Amino acid sequence: MSHLLKDLACTTHQVTRQLAPIPCALLLALCPLSSIAANIEITSPDKHISITVRDDNLKPEYQVYYQGKSVIDASALGLAFQTLGELQAGFKLVDSKTSTHKSTWEQPWGEKQWMLDHHHSLTTTFSNGTYQYNIEFRAFNDGIGFRYHFPKQAQLSELNITQELTTFTIPQPEAAQAWWIPARGWNRYEYLYQKTQVSDIDRVHTPFTLKLNNGIHLSIHEAALTDYAAMTLDQRRSGVLRADLTPWSDGIKVKTHAGFSSPWRTVQIAPDAKGLLNSSLILNLNEPNKLGDVSWVEPGIYAGIWWGMHIGENTWGSGDKHGATTSETKRYMDFAAASGFIGVLVEGWNLGWDGSWFHNGDVFSFTQAYDDFDIKAVADYGKTLGVRLIGHHETSGSVTNYRKQMDAAYDLYEKHGVTQIKTGYVADGGDIKRVDEQGITRHEWHDGQFMVNEYLYSIEQAAKRKISINTHEPVKDTGLRRTYPNWISREGARGQEFNAWGTPPNNPSHTPTLAFTRMLSGPMDFTPGIFDLAPEGLDAVNRVQTTLMKQLALYVVLYSPIQMAADLPRNYAKYPDAFQFIKDVPTDWKTSIALQGEVGEYVIFARQERDGASHGKDWYVGAITDDSKRTLTIALDFLDNNTRYQAQIYRDGPDANWQSNPYDYIIETRNVTNADKIELPLATSGGAAIRFKAL
């Protein structure tokens, strides 16, 4: 649709025009800047979504519609600087241009191999006669994005942003439901999600998912977060959510210079919950791959010396229960090789874990091992089995200490053939320790500008050595895996470990909520696959609140190109028939389709294997539910035409429930085609996992 510049008026001139924008210089000559009022509209390619940009309230505003209904009411735009003040009031729309883009691009790994990028773009210029800035809008069929460009001008150089003035105004907030976690808290992103009316939230992290009273679903987030502070949302008046940037320790939000661009502010839009899951908006708003050939990035399932520490069977620190020993690593490598897994994660091998490791960030060594761990011996042993050592670095939030050792630490891993590293930044929110150029200790947020840059620095340094990074205690995902495909996964929410020691542990609705919230931003290393669901008994507080079959289904539902078989090897030996699914399920997909779902209640995903033994023919399905027992019927019309499949179905048994009988399950097979349907009875906090093996 061509954009329309309407009601462009001044006291001595009346101008109405379509299609080509009026050049800025001509427009300023025609009318005094203060007397211009303009509305511009662009639509998505399918015309279901439209964005209106205007300045007729004497400041820049935008509004978003879906199928003619306002989903973001009139909302503010603008920035505030330490020296320039607020660039909002008195800024007029003085120029605009539109374009259309349609292309496909290939992910080197991902939930889909081929991505369609089809959008209409509008770039606007706002000015008060002294300063100007641009706002670029893009309308896709699955949502919208916009970002600020502040060009070089008027001899401006260094700039400090004190506030971003962007707002998202939600219609009828007292009737809209929201699923959210608090922002700027001590536990970073690791909270159980709350479900409330939008009017009842305070400051929240994104992705922020909501359901309007007309059933339309939205998720507000951001894309391509680099060299900028992360955006949280702070509710001002009811329903008015202001972009609240995470500050530096000195209170400045963003330290930048003229010529900068902000991250994209995004709103994913769908008529129902499952529509959000099928969105590719965040990835499409990121820059293409900057690393070139990344065939060395290896998706797959790994084992780990990890769960034993969380349940108290082993320790990270040295001593009789030390988990990261040469002999124990070799034993895990034998298990991984027999199971067809790509590697073994080893936590606790390096000096610094003794004592209160949470506070040991300044004493960690990332090159010196404990005496009972020989990195060369285990790496060489793994090579004989076709299993790689997966590295681990815990910083305990002392990032200056980590930065000083990073080159040597990554060189050591490269020397021994380590191609993946799990990094950790365990520290309370706001307690990241950096030492500045004057030797003064500062404390920063995990999602402030300093750490946004620090995380990316580790990614870039790792890429030089063909190493992939799986970040724990990260900044939230904003799609940078497209630009840096070695950023292979991350945490950024409550993971499996909370079931070992968290109080309360993850509840039955946690993972069906993650699918519609955290997972909208990108892959998560949740670490599924616990088979001993209650090491201290079914009545214990700290236990896994799922059935065994739900653990299997999580490998399909919660996407990550790397997945851990998280439990101890001996626990998988108790249920070899169920363990077969973990050995079979891939982690790299040709395509992915959300079939059904409601936020926090249930979700069904279908994914087709990209490569592997089936050469991209096999399909997998995962279905999970909250604490409600339910029966779901799925049509198999996503399967390939003219192909027969053996459906290998892993599902809850008739007496299964997560509290008292989580191990009751049935494994059955039947032959199907895409004309068939399958009925899946799910127990309370249950699940089902299916492999459709092409015949």
DOVEX-643202 format. One line per 3 residues: their letters; for each residue x, y, z of C-alpha. Coordinates in Angstrom, 1 decimal. Layout:
N
a	X:Y:Z ~ ...
***
This chain:
695
msh	0.0:0.0:0.0 ~ 1.3:3.4:-0.8 ~ 1.7:5.6:2.2
llk	-0.4:8.7:2.6 ~ 0.7:12.1:4.0 ~ -2.6:13.7:5.0
dla	-3.7:17.0:6.2 ~ -0.4:18.7:5.8 ~ -1.4:22.3:6.7
ctt	-0.1:25.7:7.6 ~ -1.6:29.2:7.9 ~ -0.7:30.2:4.3
hqv	-0.5:26.8:2.5 ~ -2.6:23.7:2.1 ~ -0.7:20.7:0.8
trq	-2.1:17.2:0.2 ~ 0.0:14.5:-1.5 ~ 0.4:10.8:-2.0
lap	3.2:8.4:-2.9 ~ 6.4:10.5:-3.1 ~ 7.4:12.4:0.1
ipc	8.0:16.1:0.1 ~ 11.8:16.8:0.5 ~ 12.6:18.1:3.9
all	14.1:21.4:2.6 ~ 11.0:22.2:0.5 ~ 8.7:21.4:3.3
lal	10.5:23.7:5.7 ~ 10.4:26.4:3.1 ~ 6.6:26.0:2.6
cpl	5.5:26.3:6.2 ~ 6.7:27.4:9.7 ~ 7.8:24.2:11.4
ssi	5.4:24.6:14.3 ~ 2.3:24.7:12.2 ~ 2.7:21.4:10.3
aan	0.5:18.4:11.2 ~ 0.9:15.1:9.4 ~ -0.4:11.5:9.5
iei	1.4:8.7:7.6 ~ 0.2:5.1:7.4 ~ 1.9:1.9:6.2
tsp	0.5:-1.6:6.2 ~ 1.9:-5.1:6.3 ~ 2.1:-7.0:3.0
dkh	-1.1:-8.9:3.8 ~ -2.8:-5.6:4.9 ~ -3.9:-7.0:8.3
isi	-1.5:-4.8:10.3 ~ -1.1:-1.0:9.9 ~ 1.0:1.6:11.6
tvr	0.0:5.3:11.7 ~ 2.7:7.9:12.5 ~ 1.7:11.4:13.3
ddn	2.7:14.7:15.0 ~ -0.7:16.3:15.4 ~ -0.4:16.3:19.2
lkp	2.7:18.5:18.9 ~ 5.0:15.5:19.4 ~ 5.8:12.3:17.5
eyq	3.4:9.5:18.0 ~ 2.5:6.1:16.5 ~ -0.5:3.7:16.7
vyy	-0.8:0.1:15.6 ~ -3.9:-1.6:14.2 ~ -4.7:-5.3:13.5
qgk	-7.6:-6.0:11.2 ~ -8.8:-2.5:11.8 ~ -8.7:-2.8:15.6
svi	-6.3:-0.7:17.6 ~ -3.8:-3.0:19.4 ~ -1.3:-0.2:20.5
das	-3.2:3.0:21.1 ~ -1.6:6.4:20.4 ~ 1.9:6.2:21.9
alg	4.8:8.5:22.4 ~ 8.1:8.5:20.5 ~ 11.3:10.3:21.4
laf	14.6:10.4:23.3 ~ 16.0:12.4:26.1 ~ 19.7:13.4:26.4
qtl	21.8:14.7:29.3 ~ 22.9:17.8:27.4 ~ 20.1:18.2:24.8
gel	17.1:17.5:27.0 ~ 13.9:15.8:25.6 ~ 13.7:15.5:21.8
qag	10.0:15.2:21.7 ~ 7.8:18.2:22.2 ~ 7.9:20.5:19.3
fkl	9.3:17.9:16.9 ~ 7.4:17.8:13.6 ~ 7.3:15.2:10.8
vds	9.3:16.8:8.0 ~ 10.2:14.0:5.7 ~ 9.4:10.4:4.9
kts	10.1:7.6:2.5 ~ 8.8:4.1:2.0 ~ 10.1:0.9:0.5
thk	9.1:-2.8:0.1 ~ 11.4:-5.8:0.8 ~ 10.9:-9.5:0.1
stw	13.6:-12.1:0.3 ~ 14.4:-15.5:1.8 ~ 17.5:-16.3:3.7
eqp	19.0:-19.5:5.1 ~ 19.8:-20.2:8.7 ~ 23.0:-22.3:9.2
wge	21.0:-23.9:12.1 ~ 17.7:-23.2:13.6 ~ 14.0:-24.0:14.0
kqw	13.6:-23.3:10.3 ~ 16.1:-23.6:7.5 ~ 14.6:-21.0:5.3
mld	13.2:-17.7:6.5 ~ 10.9:-15.3:4.6 ~ 11.6:-11.6:5.2
hhh	8.7:-9.6:3.7 ~ 7.9:-6.2:5.0 ~ 6.9:-2.7:4.1
slt	9.2:0.1:5.5 ~ 8.6:3.7:6.4 ~ 11.5:6.0:7.4
ttf	10.4:9.3:9.0 ~ 12.4:12.4:9.9 ~ 11.4:14.5:12.9
sng	12.9:18.0:13.5 ~ 12.4:21.0:15.6 ~ 14.5:23.2:13.3
tyq	17.7:22.7:15.4 ~ 18.0:18.9:15.7 ~ 16.5:16.0:13.8
yni	16.3:12.3:14.1 ~ 14.8:9.5:12.1 ~ 12.5:6.7:13.1
efr	12.3:3.6:10.8 ~ 9.2:1.5:10.9 ~ 8.7:-2.0:9.4
afn	5.4:-3.7:9.1 ~ 5.5:-7.5:8.6 ~ 2.6:-10.0:8.5
dgi	3.4:-11.1:12.1 ~ 4.1:-7.8:13.7 ~ 6.0:-4.5:13.6
gfr	9.3:-3.1:14.5 ~ 10.7:0.5:14.8 ~ 14.1:2.0:15.7
yhf	15.7:5.4:16.2 ~ 18.6:6.7:14.0 ~ 20.3:9.8:15.4
pkq	22.4:11.2:12.6 ~ 25.6:13.2:12.9 ~ 24.6:16.9:13.1
aql	25.2:20.3:14.5 ~ 28.7:19.5:15.7 ~ 27.3:16.9:18.2
sel	29.7:14.1:19.2 ~ 29.3:12.3:22.6 ~ 25.8:11.9:23.8
nit	24.3:10.4:27.0 ~ 20.8:9.1:26.8 ~ 19.0:9.7:30.1
qel	15.6:8.3:29.0 ~ 13.9:6.8:26.0 ~ 10.5:8.3:25.7
ttf	8.9:5.4:23.7 ~ 5.6:4.1:25.1 ~ 3.3:1.3:24.3
tip	-0.3:2.1:25.2 ~ -2.5:-0.9:25.7 ~ -6.2:-0.7:25.0
qpe	-8.4:-1.5:28.0 ~ -5.6:-2.6:30.2 ~ -8.0:-3.6:33.0
aaq	-9.5:-6.3:30.5 ~ -6.2:-7.5:29.0 ~ -4.3:-10.4:30.5
aww	-0.5:-10.4:30.8 ~ 2.1:-13.0:31.5 ~ 5.3:-11.4:33.0
ipa	8.3:-11.5:35.3 ~ 9.6:-8.5:37.2 ~ 12.5:-6.5:35.9
rgw	15.4:-4.9:37.8 ~ 15.2:-7.6:40.5 ~ 18.0:-9.6:42.2
nry	17.3:-12.8:40.3 ~ 17.7:-11.4:36.8 ~ 15.2:-13.2:34.6
eyl	14.8:-16.3:36.8 ~ 11.3:-15.9:38.2 ~ 8.1:-17.8:37.9
yqk	5.7:-16.0:35.5 ~ 2.7:-14.2:36.9 ~ -0.6:-13.9:35.1
tqv	-2.5:-10.7:35.9 ~ -4.4:-7.9:34.2 ~ -2.1:-5.5:32.4
sdi	-3.3:-2.8:34.7 ~ -1.7:-4.7:37.6 ~ 1.9:-4.9:36.4
drv	4.7:-2.6:37.5 ~ 8.2:-2.9:35.8 ~ 8.5:-6.0:33.6
htp	11.1:-7.7:31.4 ~ 10.4:-8.4:27.8 ~ 9.3:-10.5:25.9
ftl	6.1:-9.3:27.5 ~ 3.1:-11.3:26.3 ~ -0.5:-10.2:26.6
kln	-4.0:-11.0:25.4 ~ -6.4:-8.2:24.6 ~ -10.0:-8.5:25.5
ngi	-10.9:-9.2:21.9 ~ -8.5:-12.3:21.9 ~ -5.7:-10.7:19.9
hls	-2.3:-11.7:21.3 ~ 0.7:-9.4:21.5 ~ 4.3:-9.7:22.6
ihe	6.4:-6.6:23.1 ~ 10.2:-7.1:22.9 ~ 13.2:-5.8:21.1
aal	15.6:-7.0:18.4 ~ 19.3:-6.5:17.6 ~ 20.3:-5.2:21.0
tdy	23.9:-4.0:20.6 ~ 25.8:-1.2:22.3 ~ 22.6:0.0:24.0
aam	20.8:-0.7:27.3 ~ 18.2:-3.4:27.4 ~ 14.6:-2.2:27.4
tld	12.2:-3.1:30.3 ~ 8.7:-1.8:30.5 ~ 7.5:0.5:33.3
qrr	3.8:1.1:33.6 ~ 3.1:4.7:34.2 ~ -0.6:5.5:33.9
sgv	-2.7:2.3:33.6 ~ -1.9:0.7:30.3 ~ 0.9:3.1:29.4
lra	4.1:1.1:29.3 ~ 7.2:3.2:28.9 ~ 10.5:1.9:27.6
dlt	12.7:1.9:30.8 ~ 16.3:1.4:29.8 ~ 18.6:-0.4:32.3
pws	21.1:2.2:33.7 ~ 24.8:2.2:34.2 ~ 26.1:2.4:37.8
dgi	26.3:6.2:37.4 ~ 22.6:6.4:36.3 ~ 23.2:7.1:32.6
kvk	21.1:4.8:30.4 ~ 23.2:4.8:27.2 ~ 26.6:6.3:26.5
tha	26.9:6.9:22.7 ~ 27.6:9.5:20.1 ~ 25.8:11.1:17.2
gfs	25.3:8.6:14.4 ~ 23.9:5.9:16.6 ~ 20.9:3.6:16.0
spw	18.8:2.0:18.7 ~ 17.7:-1.6:18.8 ~ 14.4:-2.4:17.2
rtv	11.3:-2.1:19.4 ~ 9.0:-4.9:18.4 ~ 5.4:-5.9:18.7
qia	4.5:-9.4:17.6 ~ 0.8:-9.7:16.7 ~ -1.4:-12.7:16.2
pda	-5.1:-13.6:16.3 ~ -4.4:-16.4:18.7 ~ -1.7:-17.7:21.0
kgl	-0.1:-20.1:18.6 ~ 0.3:-17.4:16.0 ~ 3.0:-15.8:18.3
lns	4.9:-19.1:18.2 ~ 5.0:-19.1:14.4 ~ 6.5:-15.6:14.2
sli	9.9:-14.9:12.7 ~ 9.9:-11.1:13.3 ~ 12.8:-11.0:15.8
lnl	15.2:-12.8:13.5 ~ 14.2:-10.8:10.5 ~ 15.1:-7.5:12.3
nep	18.7:-8.6:12.9 ~ 21.6:-8.2:10.5 ~ 22.8:-11.1:8.4
nkl	25.6:-13.5:9.4 ~ 28.8:-11.6:9.9 ~ 31.0:-14.6:10.6
gdv	31.0:-16.2:7.1 ~ 31.3:-20.0:7.0 ~ 30.0:-21.3:10.4
swv	29.9:-25.0:9.5 ~ 32.0:-25.5:12.7 ~ 28.9:-24.6:14.8
epg	27.6:-28.1:15.8 ~ 24.0:-28.6:17.0 ~ 23.2:-31.7:19.0
iya	22.5:-33.3:22.4 ~ 25.1:-33.4:25.1 ~ 25.6:-35.0:28.5
giw	27.0:-33.2:31.5 ~ 28.6:-33.4:34.8 ~ 26.0:-31.0:36.1
wgm	22.9:-32.5:37.7 ~ 24.8:-34.4:40.3 ~ 26.0:-31.1:41.8
hig	22.5:-29.7:41.9 ~ 21.1:-32.6:43.8 ~ 24.1:-32.8:46.2
ent	25.6:-36.0:44.9 ~ 28.7:-34.2:43.7 ~ 30.4:-30.9:44.3
wgs	31.9:-28.2:42.0 ~ 34.7:-27.7:44.5 ~ 37.5:-30.2:45.2
gdk	37.3:-33.1:47.6 ~ 35.9:-36.6:48.0 ~ 32.7:-35.7:46.0
hga	34.4:-33.6:43.3 ~ 32.4:-34.2:40.1 ~ 34.9:-32.9:37.5
tts	37.5:-35.6:37.6 ~ 39.4:-37.2:34.8 ~ 37.8:-40.6:35.5
etk	34.3:-39.3:35.9 ~ 34.6:-37.3:32.7 ~ 35.7:-40.4:30.8
rym	32.8:-42.4:32.2 ~ 30.4:-39.7:31.0 ~ 32.1:-39.7:27.6
dfa	31.5:-43.5:27.4 ~ 27.9:-42.9:28.1 ~ 27.7:-40.0:25.5
aas	29.3:-42.1:22.8 ~ 27.0:-45.1:23.4 ~ 24.0:-42.7:23.2
gfi	25.1:-40.9:20.1 ~ 25.6:-37.5:21.9 ~ 28.0:-34.9:20.7
gvl	29.9:-34.1:23.9 ~ 30.2:-33.9:27.6 ~ 29.9:-30.6:29.6
veg	32.3:-30.5:32.6 ~ 31.6:-28.0:35.3 ~ 34.0:-27.5:38.2
wnl	37.3:-28.5:36.6 ~ 39.2:-25.2:37.1 ~ 40.6:-23.6:40.2
gwd	38.3:-21.3:42.2 ~ 35.3:-23.4:43.1 ~ 36.3:-24.1:46.7
gsw	34.4:-22.3:49.4 ~ 31.5:-19.9:48.5 ~ 32.0:-20.0:44.7
fhn	29.1:-17.6:44.3 ~ 31.5:-14.9:45.6 ~ 34.7:-16.3:44.1
gdv	34.7:-14.3:40.9 ~ 38.0:-12.6:41.6 ~ 39.9:-15.9:42.2
fsf	38.7:-18.1:39.4 ~ 41.4:-19.3:37.0 ~ 40.2:-20.3:33.6
tqa	43.4:-22.1:32.6 ~ 44.5:-24.0:35.7 ~ 42.8:-27.3:36.5
ydd	42.4:-29.2:39.8 ~ 44.9:-31.9:40.3 ~ 42.3:-34.6:39.6
fdi	41.4:-33.3:36.2 ~ 43.6:-33.6:33.1 ~ 42.2:-31.5:30.3
kav	44.5:-33.0:27.7 ~ 43.7:-36.6:28.7 ~ 40.0:-36.1:28.7
ady	40.0:-34.2:25.4 ~ 42.1:-36.9:23.7 ~ 40.0:-39.6:25.1
gkt	36.9:-38.0:23.8 ~ 38.4:-37.7:20.3 ~ 38.9:-41.5:20.2
lgv	35.1:-41.9:20.9 ~ 33.9:-39.1:18.6 ~ 32.8:-37.1:21.7
rli	34.0:-33.6:22.5 ~ 34.8:-32.0:25.7 ~ 32.4:-29.1:26.2
ghh	34.0:-26.3:28.2 ~ 32.7:-24.2:31.1 ~ 33.6:-20.9:32.5
ets	31.9:-19.5:35.6 ~ 32.7:-15.8:36.3 ~ 30.5:-15.3:39.4
gsv	29.9:-11.8:37.9 ~ 33.5:-10.7:38.1 ~ 33.8:-9.8:34.4
tny	37.1:-7.9:34.7 ~ 38.8:-11.0:35.9 ~ 37.3:-13.0:33.1
rkq	38.2:-10.4:30.4 ~ 41.9:-10.5:31.6 ~ 42.1:-14.2:31.1
mda	39.7:-14.6:28.1 ~ 42.4:-14.9:25.4 ~ 44.4:-17.5:27.3
ayd	41.3:-19.4:28.3 ~ 39.9:-19.6:24.8 ~ 43.3:-20.5:23.4
lye	43.5:-23.4:25.8 ~ 40.1:-24.7:24.7 ~ 41.0:-24.2:21.0
khg	44.2:-26.2:21.6 ~ 42.3:-29.2:22.9 ~ 39.5:-29.2:20.3
vtq	36.8:-27.6:22.5 ~ 34.3:-26.0:20.2 ~ 31.5:-25.1:22.7
ikt	31.7:-23.3:26.0 ~ 29.0:-22.7:28.5 ~ 29.7:-19.4:30.3
gyv	28.1:-18.3:33.5 ~ 27.6:-14.9:35.2 ~ 26.1:-15.9:38.5
adg	25.6:-12.7:40.5 ~ 22.6:-10.8:41.9 ~ 21.0:-8.3:39.6
gdi	22.9:-5.1:39.7 ~ 26.0:-6.8:41.2 ~ 28.1:-7.5:38.1
krv	31.6:-6.4:39.2 ~ 33.8:-4.4:36.8 ~ 36.9:-2.5:37.6
deq	37.2:0.7:35.6 ~ 40.3:2.4:34.0 ~ 41.1:4.1:37.3
git	40.9:0.9:39.3 ~ 37.6:1.7:40.9 ~ 35.1:-1.1:41.4
rhe	31.7:-0.5:39.8 ~ 28.6:-2.7:39.9 ~ 26.4:-3.1:36.8
whd	23.3:-4.8:35.7 ~ 23.4:-7.9:33.6 ~ 21.2:-6.1:31.0
gqf	22.9:-2.7:31.1 ~ 24.9:-1.3:28.1 ~ 28.2:-2.3:29.7
mvn	27.2:-6.0:29.9 ~ 25.4:-6.0:26.5 ~ 28.8:-5.1:25.1
eyl	30.7:-7.5:27.3 ~ 28.6:-10.5:26.3 ~ 29.0:-9.7:22.6
ysi	32.8:-9.3:23.1 ~ 33.0:-12.9:24.4 ~ 31.0:-14.1:21.3
eqa	33.4:-12.3:18.9 ~ 36.5:-13.6:20.6 ~ 35.2:-17.1:20.6
akr	34.3:-16.9:16.9 ~ 37.9:-16.1:16.1 ~ 38.7:-19.6:17.5
kis	35.7:-21.3:15.9 ~ 34.1:-21.7:19.4 ~ 30.3:-21.4:20.1
int	29.0:-19.9:23.3 ~ 26.1:-21.0:25.5 ~ 25.5:-18.1:27.9
hep	24.0:-18.6:31.3 ~ 22.8:-15.7:33.4 ~ 22.8:-13.8:30.1
vkd	21.3:-10.7:28.7 ~ 18.0:-11.6:27.1 ~ 18.0:-12.9:23.5
tgl	17.2:-10.4:20.8 ~ 17.9:-12.5:17.7 ~ 21.7:-11.9:17.5
rrt	22.2:-15.6:16.7 ~ 21.4:-14.6:13.1 ~ 24.3:-12.1:13.0
ypn	26.6:-14.2:15.2 ~ 25.6:-17.9:14.7 ~ 28.1:-19.1:17.3
wis	25.9:-17.6:20.0 ~ 24.3:-21.0:20.0 ~ 22.0:-20.8:23.0
reg	21.5:-19.2:26.4 ~ 19.6:-19.4:29.6 ~ 17.6:-16.3:30.7
arg	14.7:-17.9:32.6 ~ 14.2:-20.4:35.3 ~ 15.7:-23.7:34.1
qef	15.6:-27.3:35.3 ~ 18.0:-26.7:38.2 ~ 15.2:-24.9:40.2
naw	13.5:-28.3:40.5 ~ 16.5:-29.5:42.5 ~ 16.8:-26.7:45.0
gtp	14.4:-23.9:44.1 ~ 11.7:-23.0:46.6 ~ 9.2:-23.2:45.1
pnn	10.4:-25.4:42.2 ~ 9.1:-24.8:38.6 ~ 5.3:-25.3:38.7
psh	3.3:-27.3:36.0 ~ 2.4:-24.2:34.1 ~ 6.0:-22.9:33.9
tpt	7.1:-24.6:30.6 ~ 3.7:-24.0:28.8 ~ 4.3:-20.3:29.8
laf	7.9:-20.2:28.7 ~ 6.8:-21.3:25.2 ~ 4.8:-18.1:24.8
trm	7.1:-15.7:26.6 ~ 10.9:-16.4:27.0 ~ 11.0:-18.7:24.0
lsg	9.7:-16.0:21.6 ~ 13.1:-14.3:21.9 ~ 15.2:-17.4:20.9
pmd	16.7:-20.7:22.0 ~ 16.9:-21.6:25.6 ~ 19.3:-24.1:27.3
ftp	16.6:-25.3:29.7 ~ 18.3:-28.7:30.2 ~ 15.3:-31.1:30.0
gif	15.4:-34.9:30.4 ~ 15.3:-35.6:34.1 ~ 14.1:-39.2:34.7
dla	14.5:-39.5:38.4 ~ 11.8:-36.9:39.0 ~ 11.9:-37.0:42.8
peg	15.3:-37.9:44.3 ~ 14.1:-37.2:47.8 ~ 10.6:-38.7:47.3
lda	7.4:-37.8:45.6 ~ 6.3:-35.7:48.6 ~ 9.5:-33.6:48.7
vnr	9.2:-29.9:48.0 ~ 12.2:-30.0:45.7 ~ 11.3:-32.3:42.8
vqt	10.4:-32.1:39.2 ~ 6.7:-31.3:38.9 ~ 6.1:-33.2:35.6
tlm	5.5:-36.7:34.3 ~ 8.3:-38.6:32.6 ~ 6.7:-38.1:29.2
kql	6.6:-34.3:29.7 ~ 10.3:-34.4:30.1 ~ 10.6:-36.1:26.6
aly	8.2:-33.6:25.0 ~ 10.3:-30.6:26.2 ~ 13.0:-31.6:23.7
vvl	10.6:-30.6:20.9 ~ 8.6:-27.8:22.6 ~ 11.5:-25.8:24.1
ysp	13.7:-25.1:21.1 ~ 17.5:-25.1:21.3 ~ 20.1:-26.3:18.8
iqm	21.9:-27.8:21.8 ~ 20.0:-29.9:24.3 ~ 21.3:-31.6:27.4
aad	20.4:-35.1:28.5 ~ 20.4:-33.7:32.0 ~ 20.1:-36.6:34.3
lpr	22.6:-39.1:35.6 ~ 23.4:-42.0:33.3 ~ 22.2:-44.6:35.8
nya	18.7:-43.0:35.8 ~ 18.4:-43.4:32.0 ~ 19.2:-47.1:32.4
kyp	16.0:-47.6:34.4 ~ 13.8:-46.6:31.5 ~ 15.7:-47.6:28.3
daf	12.6:-47.6:26.1 ~ 11.8:-44.0:27.1 ~ 15.4:-42.9:26.8
qfi	15.3:-44.0:23.1 ~ 13.4:-40.9:22.3 ~ 16.2:-38.7:23.6
kdv	18.7:-40.6:21.6 ~ 16.6:-40.2:18.4 ~ 15.4:-36.6:18.6
ptd	17.4:-34.1:16.6 ~ 18.0:-30.5:17.5 ~ 18.3:-28.9:14.1
wkt	15.1:-28.5:12.1 ~ 14.0:-27.9:8.5 ~ 10.8:-26.4:9.6
sia	8.7:-25.9:12.8 ~ 5.0:-25.4:13.2 ~ 3.1:-24.5:16.3
lqg	-0.1:-26.6:16.0 ~ -2.1:-25.6:19.1 ~ -1.7:-23.8:22.4
evg	-2.9:-21.4:25.0 ~ -0.5:-19.3:27.1 ~ 0.4:-21.2:30.3
eyv	-2.0:-24.0:29.6 ~ -0.7:-26.3:26.8 ~ 1.2:-26.2:23.6
ifa	1.9:-28.6:20.7 ~ 4.8:-28.2:18.3 ~ 5.6:-30.2:15.1
rqe	9.2:-30.0:13.7 ~ 10.8:-31.7:10.7 ~ 14.4:-32.9:11.0
rdg	16.7:-30.9:8.8 ~ 19.4:-33.5:8.1 ~ 20.5:-36.7:9.9
ash	19.7:-40.3:9.3 ~ 16.3:-39.5:7.7 ~ 17.8:-36.9:5.3
gkd	15.1:-34.5:6.4 ~ 12.1:-36.8:6.1 ~ 11.2:-37.5:9.8
wyv	8.9:-35.3:11.8 ~ 8.7:-34.9:15.6 ~ 5.8:-33.7:17.8
gai	5.9:-32.5:21.4 ~ 2.8:-31.7:23.5 ~ 2.8:-30.5:27.1
tdd	0.1:-29.4:29.5 ~ -0.1:-27.5:32.8 ~ -1.7:-29.1:35.9
skr	-4.9:-29.8:34.0 ~ -5.5:-33.2:32.5 ~ -6.6:-32.9:28.9
tlt	-7.0:-34.8:25.7 ~ -5.7:-33.1:22.5 ~ -6.4:-34.2:19.0
ial	-3.9:-33.3:16.3 ~ -4.4:-33.5:12.6 ~ -1.4:-34.8:10.8
dfl	-1.8:-32.6:7.7 ~ 1.7:-31.1:8.3 ~ 3.3:-34.5:7.3
dnn	4.6:-34.8:3.7 ~ 2.2:-35.9:1.0 ~ 2.4:-39.4:-0.5
try	4.5:-40.6:2.4 ~ 3.7:-43.3:5.0 ~ 5.1:-42.9:8.5
qaq	5.5:-45.1:11.5 ~ 4.3:-43.0:14.5 ~ 6.4:-43.9:17.5
iyr	4.2:-42.5:20.3 ~ 5.5:-41.8:23.9 ~ 2.6:-40.8:26.1
dgp	1.2:-40.7:29.6 ~ -0.5:-43.8:30.8 ~ -4.1:-43.9:32.0
dan	-3.1:-43.6:35.7 ~ -0.4:-41.0:35.3 ~ -0.3:-37.8:37.2
wqs	2.7:-35.7:38.1 ~ 2.2:-35.8:41.9 ~ 1.8:-39.5:42.7
npy	2.3:-41.5:39.6 ~ 4.6:-39.7:37.1 ~ 6.2:-42.8:35.7
dyi	3.1:-44.4:34.2 ~ 3.6:-44.3:30.4 ~ 2.8:-46.1:27.2
iet	4.9:-46.4:24.1 ~ 3.1:-47.5:21.0 ~ 3.5:-47.5:17.2
rnv	1.1:-47.2:14.3 ~ 1.3:-46.4:10.6 ~ -0.1:-43.1:9.5
tna	-0.3:-40.6:6.7 ~ -1.1:-36.9:6.6 ~ -4.8:-37.7:6.3
dki	-4.9:-39.2:9.8 ~ -5.5:-37.7:13.3 ~ -3.9:-38.7:16.6
elp	-5.6:-38.3:20.0 ~ -3.2:-37.6:22.8 ~ -4.4:-38.0:26.4
lat	-2.2:-35.9:28.7 ~ -2.0:-36.4:32.4 ~ -1.7:-33.5:34.9
sgg	1.6:-31.7:34.1 ~ 2.0:-34.4:31.4 ~ 3.1:-34.7:27.9
aai	3.5:-36.7:24.7 ~ 6.4:-37.0:22.3 ~ 6.1:-38.6:18.8
rfk	8.6:-39.5:16.2 ~ 7.1:-39.9:12.7 ~ 9.6:-42.1:10.9
al	9.3:-42.0:7.2 ~ 8.8:-45.5:5.7
***
